[in-house]
Amino acid sequence: MSYREENGQVILTMSREDYKQLIVAFGYVADLAATDFSDPDGFPRFIALMNRLNEANPNYTSYQVEAKKS
């Protein structure tokens, strides 16, 4: 795995297995954020991050989170 910065961007290079583990870890954190009522925007922020992380991934289906009804 490698890390570098270029033009204000962080560039991570990792194996597919490490990437899978990263996505699973994000899923766990998103699940925790969904139950953390002290930060109601936590879950949507994690979902947005996962969607941005996978923008160029043809094997990824973006998550859509509807606004919570009052």
Secondary structure in CASP SS format (residue, H / E / C, confidence):
PFRMAT SS
TARGET T0000
AUTHOR 0000-0000-0000
METHOD secondary structure of the structure
MODEL  1
M C 1.00
S E 1.00
Y E 1.00
R E 1.00
E E 1.00
E E 1.00
N C 1.00
G C 1.00
Q E 1.00
V E 1.00
I E 1.00
L E 1.00
T E 1.00
M C 1.00
S C 1.00
R H 1.00
E H 1.00
D H 1.00
Y H 1.00
K H 1.00
Q H 1.00
L H 1.00
I H 1.00
V H 1.00
A H 1.00
F H 1.00
G H 1.00
Y H 1.00
V H 1.00
A H 1.00
D H 1.00
L H 1.00
A H 1.00
A H 1.00
T C 1.00
D C 1.00
F C 1.00
S C 1.00
D C 1.00
P C 1.00
D C 1.00
G H 1.00
F H 1.00
P H 1.00
R H 1.00
F H 1.00
I H 1.00
A H 1.00
L H 1.00
M H 1.00
N H 1.00
R H 1.00
L H 1.00
N C 1.00
E C 1.00
A C 1.00
N C 1.00
P C 1.00
N C 1.00
Y C 1.00
T C 1.00
S C 1.00
Y C 1.00
Q C 1.00
V C 1.00
E C 1.00
A C 1.00
K C 1.00
K C 1.00
S C 1.00
END
